[in-house]
C-alpha cells in the first residue's frame, strides 16, 4: 500500500509539473488599478517609446508596469494574463482573465500623501478602465490580482518605426509576438555586415553616425528575451523615410 501511495504521489507531482509547464509561468500575486475612463481616450504611452497605442494596434489591452515589473524598460512589449483575486467584494464572478501588453511605466511615489501602489517591491498593473472593468467593479479602485507572463499573440508582422536623423537612426519595435520583449537588435544593408543597435530606452534602439543607412534597403535581426532570434530581410525599402513604420512579413 505504501508503495502504491508513493507512486500516486509522484504521479500527482509529475502531472502538476507538466500542467504548469503547459500553461506557462506560475501565477504570482500582485495588484491593479485603472486610469482614464471608459472612452479609452487616455491611452498610455511614453516610457516604452510606442507612441499612440491605438494607432499602433495595441488598443486598450495594455498596462503601465510598476518598477518591479518594468525592469528599466526591458519588459516593454511583454504580455501578461491577469485575474481578479482575493478581492471578493469587487471581483466580477466568473470573469475569467484578461491579457495585456506592458507598454508604459507606473512610477513610484514616495510622498506619504499619495498612494504607493507602484513603489518597489510591489508588482502592480495600471490598466485602462475598460480592461479593469472586465474583471472587477470600477468603484473598487484597487484590487488584488494573480498574474503570469504569457506569450504575446499579435496579428501581422513585427513593425519597425524609423526615426532620428541621417547621423543617428532609431528604430522602435512594435507588434512583437512570442516573448514580446526584445533584448538585441541588429540592422544590415545590402553592402554591410550585421550592425548592432543599442537600446536607448524602452524599446527604442539606435545606431550612431558613420553608418550610412539612409537610401539603403534595411534588414533587421531581432532577439527576444527567450533567446529566439529571427531575421527579417528587406523590411524597409531604399527610399524609406524618417517617421514611417515598416512591417516585416513574419513574426515570432
Secondary structure, DSSP 8 states (H G I E B T S, - for coil): -HHHHHHHHHHHHHHHHHHHHHH-S--EEEEEEEES-TT--S---STTS---TTTTT-TT-EEEE-HHHHGGGTTTT-EEEEEE-S-TTTB-TT---EEEEEEEE------TTS--TTSTT--EEEEEHHHHHHHB-GGG-SEEEEEEEE-B--SS--EEEEEEETTEEEEEEES--BT--EEEEEEE-TTS--EEEEEEETTEEEE-TT---TTS-EEEEEEETTS-EEEEEEEE-TT--TT-EEE-S---
